[in-house]
Amino acid sequence: MKRRTFLHRIGSILAVLGLTEAEWLTLGNRYYQALAEPSPRKLALLIGINQYPKIPDLSGCLTDVELQKELLIHRFGFLGSDILTLTEEEASREFIEAAFLDHLGKQAKPDDLVVFHFSGYGSRVKLETSPEPMQNVLVAANVSKKSQDEKIVNYILEETLLLLLRSLPTDRVTAVLDTSFYAHSTVLGLKIRTLEESVAKLAAEELDFLKQLKTQNLSSTPIVLAATSNPKQSAREGLFSGFSAGLFTYALTQYLWEFTPATTIQVALSHVENSLSKLGSKQQPALLSNEKNPDVTSLLPDRIIGAQGVVSAIEEDGKTVHLWLAGLAPQVLLYYGVNSRFTLETTEQLVLRSRTGLTAKAQIYKIEGANSLQVGQLVQEAVRVLPRNINLTIALDNGLERIERVDATSAFAGFSHVSTVVAGEKPADYLFAKQQEIPSHYGLFSLGGELIPNTNGEVGEAVKLTVQKLAPKLSTLLAAKLWRLTENQGSSRLALKATLEIISEISPRVVMQRQTARTFKTETSIKKSLPTPVVPVGSRMQYRVENQSDSSVYLILLGLHNNHTAIAFSSWDPQEPNTADTKPLLKQVVIAPAETLTLPHNAACEWVISGPASECEQQLIFSTAPFSATLAALNTTKYSTAEEQPISPLLNPLDIAQALLQDLHNASALKTEMNGTAADSYILDVNNWASFSFSFQVV
């Protein structure tokens, strides 16, 4: 908590600031500008509640507070003394509102920066005194008040919070709400931050406080970032490597650690939504705004660079440091191996020795200056070490009966590279559960509870038979997991940019763009994008790839369609013979320095988006060395002449993914220097590879 233990645990609501009638928020600034520009003062109030009385506990809200606090201090220059945190029982309705008025309202001045964060339950209530059918509320730690004849709840109306944000005397106000309001009758998978709606009476003090706020003058136009944009979606929290966190908070803060582009909030949210999808959730984060295309393109200061973490402590020997690694992508963190390396802002390298959750210990590998190591120094990825024996992890739903879990465990044990865990106890990739519909049957689900197409068994089918039918699908899903581990847009040292475009008669229309954050100037970023890129069926598509590095790079494209079938980009060699029974051999796709290449290469080999509606995820992977093993694996599959399309089915995806990692390992120039690294590991050097993720929806 701090701030002199919040003024000796203040227990009353402070004087109300000037406000007027309640209005919805409009966008007057941008998140990056708010966080990064110099300001007289930067203030933050961070709320996190895991434990509620008589309500199922949440797991990741305290981690969310820690993620935000470390981000604000180490990436955006906040002083720890200017950040007030209220957690667990401290986060009562009275304390939250009093802290807002005292810590933010009393101290903030024009041009100061204010950040508010809430992680906890949300809900909807019907108020007797309001004509509105239901109203959104934030659930404080002291959920209800004792009353003899009626249920009185200590909720904070969303309307109250929005008015409080508008009451501040600065326009540089940002709020992050990692909660949701609409509960659903059946929920599979990850824990959600929503309570069932109810008819209840709010505390009289809350209604009086809201009434006072409505009589005052508004001066602020805050940015509000919400975990979901659709009432049908729920804010979820995930179980990661040794910790739980809100998916939205983790994805958002991880993005802000790695990237500093001159881009709109919508582009940032597109990246965040892409990360959420990989974590098994379809929730779409929202920017609350009345403007369709807000102009939010301010640059970050040059001194702020992308990073994967920070030096959080230095041991007495001066050679062992503690790291906070919230800038690593969640899917990568779990497998981040010993002997991975980071570079400091100086020239020293750190070698990872151990890791627990988001914290790690590392030792200095090279010392080229005295006393240069300091707490607060940012660290950037240099070498990624990944194990070769990575499994696909299936969580068994708690709704399964004991005999069903026993049968499922036995059946999954028959597959190599597949392991099972009890849902909620350890990190997992997918969920095996019984479908909620009646009559029910078994199926494979995302962690967010979405059925994986073509994985549901027949009604009355035995568990073991359903699992056995999953064999091809499990292989494909593991392959996708492996190539996702190559993503390094924020750390690659190769200067590359890739743009997904819809070809039109006038000029190509940009769908989305990815570029290596360390190498391109920020002003090259695109300025407009949608959180969910949409591509109509029948569109002619292409990738435009720009190589600004000083060496040639080789390219592979892999991906998944909505039904989780694997695809690959194929570049056929026209010099090879072609018959009805064979296909010509594939050739390497190479891009020379300063060259821009489009894929497919020419109009005679078009890539046309076919129906039906689907979700597509594609990984564009580059290397300074040829993909020899990958092409050899691709060439083992025989296709008919009719299947010679630029984007074609991938029949042996796991073989391809393993060959791909081997090729990236072979391209690393550091293998001979890292004799201490286990032989059963892949060693990937950021100077030799780059990997971009593209996700879009076909409609």
N, C-alpha and C positions, 0 to 999 in steps of 0.2 A: 504494500500500500504506500508507505512512506509519506512524503509531504507532512512531516512532523506527525506521522500516524494519523493522517487526515484530520489535522487540527484537533488532536486528542479525541478522535472518533466523534465527530460532529453528529448530532442527532436530530437536527431540525432543518426544514427547508429554508434556504436563505432568501433574501429579498429578490423579488422577481424583476427581471430586466424588461425593457420596453419591447412590445410586440403588437401585432394587429391580428385581423381575422386569419383563420387557417387557410392556407393555399398549398397546392402541391409544389414541389421543388422544381426550379428551372436551373439549367446549367449555365454557370457564369465563369467557370474556370476549368482547369483540367488537373487530373490527379498528379501527373508528373510535374507540372509547373508548381502545384501546391507543395509537393514534397521536396523539390530540389532547389528552387530559387532561394537566394539569400533572404533572410528575414530577420527582423529584430528579435523575434523569439518564436520557438516552436513548442507547442503544448500538446499533450496527448492524454486522453482518458481511455483506458482499456479495461473492458469488462469481460470476465469469463466465469461461467458457473457450470460445474459438473454435477454437484450434489444438491438435490432438492429434497425437501421432506415429503415422504409419501408419494414420490414420483420416481420412476426408473432413472437411474443415474445416466448422465452422459459421460463421455470419456476424453474428448479432445479439446474441450474449451480452454483449459489452462495452458495447453500447448499452443493454442491459437494466440493467447496473450503473449506468450514467450516469443513466438514467431514474429509477431508485430513489433514487440519491444526491441528485439535484436535488430530487425530491419531498420527501424526508425533511428536507432542510435548509430549503427555502423554504416548504413548506406545513405542516410539523409540528415545526419548531423544533429539529431536531437540530444539534449543533455538528459542523463538518467534522472536528474532531480526535477525535470519538467514533465516527466511521464508518471502519472498516477494510475495504479492498477487496483481494481476492486475484484476480488475473487471469492468464490464460495459464499459463506455467510456474510461477508462484508458487502456483497452486492445486493443489498436489500433495495426495495423501491426508494425508501427515504434517502439511503446513502448515495444511490446512483444520481438522483436528482439534485441532492445537496452538493455532491462532488462536481456535477456539471456546472452548477451556478457558481461555486466557489473557485474551483481549480481552473475552469475555462472562462466562465462569464466575468468574474471579477478581475482576472489577470490579462485576458486577451485584449489587445489594442489593434487599431486599424493596421493592416498589412502583416499582422502576426499570422502564423500558421497554426491551425487547430486540427487534430485528428481524433476521431471518436471511433471506438470499435466495440461491438457487442457479439459475444458468442454464448449461446444458451438456447433455451426453448422459446419458441414463439407459439401463438395460438390465435383464436378468434372468439370473441364473446359477444353476446347480445345484451345490450344495456337497456334498462327500463327507461332511462331518461333521454335516449337518443332515437331519432327517426330512422337512423341507419339500421339495416337488418343485422349486420355483423360488423365488428370492428377488429382490426389487427392489433395485437398486443405483444409486448415483450414480457416474458415471465421472469420476475425477480426472484432472488433466493428465498425470501420470506413469502411463499406463494399465497398464503391466506391469513386472515385475521380471525381471531376467536369472536364468535357472536352466538347468542342464544337461539335466535329464531331465523337467521338467514345466512346464506353463504356470501361472505365478503372476500374478494380476491385482491391481492396486492400487485396487480399487473400495472405495467406502464403502457399507456396507449401509444401506438405508433404516431398518432397525431401529436401527442405531447412531445415526443422526441423530435419530430420534424420542426415543430415550432421552437423548441430549444435551440436546435441547430441554426435556425434563421435569426434567433435573437442575438447571436454573437456579433460584435462590432467589426468583424473582418469578413471579407469575401473569400478568404483562403481557408475554407472549412471542408474537410473530407470525412465522411462516415462510411464505415464498412460494417454491414450487418450480415453475419454468418448465422442466419436462422431462417425459418419459414413458418407459414401461418396456417396452411390448409392440411389437415390430417386426412389420411386415407384409411379405409376399413381394413385392407390387407396390405402388408408391407413385407417384402422379401429382401434379404441382403443387408446392406449396411445400415447402421443405426441412423435414425432421422431426428431432426431437431424440431419436432412439431408435437404439440399436445392436441388432443381432441377438442373441438370447439364446444362451448358451453353457454348456458344462460346463467349469468352471475351478476352480482352487484359489486361495482368497483368501490374501493375505499373512498370515503368522502373527501379526504385530503387530496387524492389524485384528481377528482372532478373539480374541486375548488382551484387547484393549481392550474389545470387546463383552462378554466374560466378566466383566471388572471392573465395567462399567456395570451389569450385571444384579444385582450383589451390593449395590448402594447404594440409598438411600432416594430416592423421587421426591417432588418438592414442587410442580412447575409443571404447569399445565394449559393448554398453548399452543393458539393458533389456527394451523392449517395450511391454507393456500390452495394448491390444486394446479391445474395447467394443464388437466387432464382428469379426468373422473369415470368414464369408461368405458374398459375395456381396449382396445376396438376403435378408440379415438381416439388420435391422436398430437399431441403438442405441436409446433406448427409455428412457423416464423419467416417474416416477410414482408419484401419489398423495397419500401421506401417512397421518398419524395422525397429521394434522396441518402443514405440510410442503411438498414440492416437492423435488425430488432428482433424479439424474441419476441412473437407476437401477443397472448399472455395478459398479459405484463408491460406492453406498450404500452397495451392496452385498459384494464387495471386502473389504471395510474398516470394515464392521461388522465382517467378517471372521477374519481379522487380529486383531481385539480387542479380540475375544474369544479364538483363537487358537494359540498355539506356537509349533506345531509339527515339527519334523525333516523330512520334506516331500518335494517333488519336487514342482515346480510351477504348474506342470500339475495336481497334486493332489489338490492343493489349488484351481485351476480353476474348478476342478470337483465339489468342494463344492460350489463355486460361481455360477456355472451353475445350480446346484440343486436349489439354492435360487432364481435365475432368473426365473426358471420354476414355482415355487410357486407364483411368482409375476405376472405371466401371460405372460411372454415373452420367446420366443424360441431362443433368441440371444445367441450365443456361444462365450464367450470371447476367445481371441487369445493371444498366446505368439509368437511374431515375432522372428523366429529362423530358421537357415538353418540346424540345427541338429535335428535328429529324436528323440533321447532319451538323452537329455543333462543330465549330471551328476551334479545335483544341490542338495546336501544333507547336507549342513552345518547346525549346530545346532544354536539355539538362546542361548544367555546367560541365565544362571540359574535364574538371578534376574528378568527376564521378565516373568510374569505369565499372564495367560488368565484372562480377566475381561469383565464385561458387561458395565462398565462405569468408571467414575472418579469424584472425588470431584472437582468441578470447582470454588466454592466460599463458604465462611463461613460467616454467619451473625454475628452481634455483640454479640448476646446472647451466641455464642459458641456452641449452641445445634442444630441450624437449618443450614442445608447445601444445596447447590445447586449441582445437579448432571447432568452430560452429559452422556446419556444412548445409545450411538451409537453401543454398543456391543450387544444389544438385537436384536433378529431376527425380521425383519420387520413385519411378520404376527403376532408376539406375542405383539409387542410394542403397537399396537392399543388398545388392551384389557388389558394391564397391569394395575391392579387395585390398588386403595388406600389400604394401609396396607401391600403391598408386602414388603419384607425385603431384605436387602443387608448386607453383612459383609465387613468390611474394612480389610486391610492387618494386622491390629491389631485384637483385639477380640471384638471390639464394633460392634453393629448392628445398621443399619439405617432403619427407617420405612418410607415408601413412604407416603407423605401427599397430593401431587398434582403433575400433570404433564401436560406440554404443549409442544407438539412436542417431540423433543429429550431432552429437559431440564425438570428437576423435582426438587421438594423440598422434603427434608426428615428430620426427627428428630432422634437424637441419642436415642436408646432404652436402651442400657446398657453402662455405662461408667466404665471402669476398669483401667483407667490410666489417669493422668493429662496431659493436653496439648498435647495429642497424635494426635489430629485431625489436618490434614494439607491439603491445596490445592494441588492437584496432586496425592493424594492417590487413588489407584485403588479400585473399589468396585466390589464384586462378588455376584451373585444372591444367596439368601438363601431360600426365600419363594416366590412362585408365586401365586398371587391372581387373579383369572379370574371370570368374571360374568357368571352366569348360563344362562341368557337370551341373547344369542348371535344369531344374525340373519345372514342369507345369504343376502348380499347386491348386488342388480342388478342395474347397471347403464343403463339408457335409452339414446341411441345414439342421438346426436344432429341432425343427418340426418333424424330422424323421424319427420313427420309432427305433428302439435299440436294435432290433433284428434287421431293420432296413439299413442302419448305419454299418452294422457288421457285414452285411452282404455287399454294400457299396465299397467299403474298405477293401474287402477281398477281391472284388472285381477290378477296381482301379489298380491294385497291386500287380495285376497281370500285365500292365503296360510299363515299358521302360520309360524313364524320364517323366513319370507322373507320380505325385505323392498326394496324400490326403491329410487334412487337418479338421478339427472341430471348428465350425463357424464362430468367429468372434474371439478365438484364442490365439491365433497366429495369422500373419499376412497370407492372403490367398489371391489367386488370379480369377477364379470363377467359382460358382456356387452350384452344387448338385442338390436339388430339392424336389418336392412334390408340388405340382401345379395347383394353384388355388381353386381353379374351376372344378365343378362337380359334373360328371365323374372325374376324379383326379388321375393324373399319371405323372411319371417322373420326367425331368428334363434338366438341361444345363443352362444356367442363368449367369448374366453378368452380376457383379457385386451389387449393382444398383437394382437388381430384381427383374431385369429384362430377359426374356427367353431368347437364347441363342437360336436363330432359325435352323430348322431341320435337326434339332437335337431331342425333341420330345418323343417319349415312348408311346406305345399303344395303351389304351385303357385296359387295366388288369395285367399288364406286362410285368414280369418279375424285374427286380432291381438289376440283377446281374445281366439280364438280356439287354436292358436299356443301355447299361454302361458299355457292354461289348460292342454295341452298334456305334458308339462314339469314337472308335479308334481313329478313323481318318480325320475327324474334326479335331481331336486332341492334338494330333500331329501338326495340323495347320495352326492351331492356336499357340502351340509352343514355338513354332517357327516365327510367328509374328512377335511373340514376346522377346525372342532373341534379337530380331532386327531392330526392335524399339530400343534395345539397350545401347545401340550405336548413336542415338540422337545426341548431338553436341553443338547445336547451333550457337549456343552462348559461349563455347570455349574453343572452337576450332580456330587454328591459325591460318587456314586457307581462305583467301579472299574470294568468296563465291556468293552469288545471288541467283535464286531460282524463282520464277514467276509462273503461276498457273493461270492460263488465259483461255478465254472463249474466243475462237476465231470468228470474225465478222467481216462483211464486205468493206466496211469503212476502216476500222482499226481494231486490233485485239482488245478485248475487255478484260481487265485484271480481276481475277477471282480472289487470289491471295498471293502473298509474297513472303519469302523467307531469305534471310541473308546472315552470314556470319557476323556476330555482333562486335567482335574485336577488330575486324579488319576494314569494314566499310565505314565511310563517313556517315554520320547520323542523318545528314540532310538528304541522303539518297532513299530514305524510307518512304513508302507510300503513305498517303495521308488519309485515305478512305478505305473502309472495309466494313463488313458486317460480322457480328459475333458468330453467326452461323452462315458460312458461305453456301450459296445455293446455285446449282447447275441444272438447267432444264434438260429433260430427255431430248435427244436428238442434237445436242450441242456438239460442235466440232471443237476439240480441245487441243492444247499444246502446252508444253513447258518451254519457257525461254530461260536458258542458263547462261550466266555471264561469269567468265573466269578472269579475275583480276590478279590472280597469284602469279608468281614468277616461274611456275612449272606447269607442265601439262597434267591434267587430272582425268581419271577414268570414272565412268558413271554406271551405276546399277539402280533400277527402280523396281521396288517390290511393294505389294500392298494386299489389302483385304477388301472384298465387296461386302455388302450388307449381309449376305447369307454366310459370311465368314469363309468364303472360298478364296484361295490365294491367287494373285495375278503377278505378272512380271512384264516389264518392257522388253521387247525382243527386237534386236537389230539384225536382220538377216543378211548374210553375205551373198550378194548376187552372183559371185563367181562360182559358187558351189552348185553341183547338180541338184535338180529338184524333180522328184517323181511323185506318183500318187502314194507311195509307201514311205517316203522319207521326206525330210525337210532339209533345207540348206543349213549349214552350220551358222551359229550365231557369231557375231564379231564384236570386238571391244568398241565401246563408245568412248572416244577420247576428245577432250576439249583443250586446244592449245592455249598458251598464255595470251591474254587480251582478246580471246575469241568469244563470241556469243553464238550459242547453238540452240536450235529449236528441235524439240522432240514431239512428234515424228519429224524426220528430216525433210520430207517433201510431200506435196499434195497427193502424190500417187499412193501414199501409205497413210491414210487418214485415221485419226482416233476419234470415233463418234460415240457419244454416251448413249447407251441403249437402256431401255426400260427393263423392268418396272422401277418405281421409286426405290431408292436404296441409300445407304450411308457408305461412303468410300473413305478409306484411309490408305495413304500411300507414303512410302519412305524413299526419299531420294538420297542415295549414298555415293560419296565421292572418295577417291583414293589417289595418291600419287603413284601407285604401282598398279599394274593390270590386275583385273579380277580373274586370274587364271583358273583357280579352283572353282570359282562360281560358274564361269562359263563352261567348264568341263562338266560340272554337274547338270547345268541346263541342257547341254548337248546330249546327255544320255537319254532324254525323253524324246520319243518320236511323235511328231504331230502330222496330221494330214495337211495337204496343201491348203485346204479351205480354212485351216486354223492359223495361217500365217498372218496374224494381225499384230499391230504395234503393241497393243496391250492384250496379252493372251493368258489363258489359265496356266497355273503353276501346279503341276501334278506331283512334284516331289519337294514340297516347300521346306521340310525340315532339313533335308540334305543341302538345299540351297542356302538356308540360313547358317548352318554350320560351316559351309564352305566360305560364305561371305566373311564371317568372323575370322576364319583362318587367313583369308586374303588380307584383311586389315591388320592382323597380327604380323603377317609377313612383310607388310609395308613399313612397319615401325622400324626406325633407325636405332632404337635404344635396346633391342633385345640382347645384344651382346654385353651391354653395360649392366644389365639387371640379372646377374647370375643368381641372386638370392630369391628371385621370384620362382614360385613353384612351376613345374613343367606342365601341370594341368590348368594353366591359366592363359588367357589371351592378354597380350600387352598392346595397347592402342595409344599411339602418340598423336597429340592434337595437331602437330605439324604435318601429319600425313593423311588425315581423314576429316571429312565433314559429313553430317547426316541431318537432313531436314525432314520434318513430318508435315504432311498435308492431309487435312480432313475436310470433306465437303459432303453436302447432301444433294442427291439427285431427286428432282421432283418432276 
